Amino acid sequence: MEHFTIATVAEKSPDFRRVLWTGKNTQLVIMTIPAGGEIGEEVHEGIDQILTFVSGAGEARVAGEKREVAQGDLVAVPAGTKHNFVNTGPNPLVLYTVYGPPEHADQAVHRTKEEADRAEAAGKDEPPT
């Protein structure tokens, strides 16, 4: 069994992206988006994503719609849907997300968005098969 006090774990992580757990069909990831930062517009073909916000303030941009997000909010992004999440506040936007199936390499840690982008471009952030 894996057990996380997820809000506490997410709040303590300074990393842009950290994979906490990878199963056969899902993956749990925590993220910290710095003030003025964003995840970056993307589409996950064949992968659903659920994001739950722990702290901070931001904007969800999903399928052409925009909504403010804050602590306690949850956004579901169906597979194949264009999306981005932007930090609009002065503090980090902290969240945890579940991918189904997994999207990232097991136990991947990317300290910054730039590091995450480089790993993806180099093919070093592939989910387990």
Order of alpha helices (4+ residues) and beta strands (2+ residues): alpha-beta-beta-beta-beta-beta-beta-beta-beta-beta-alpha
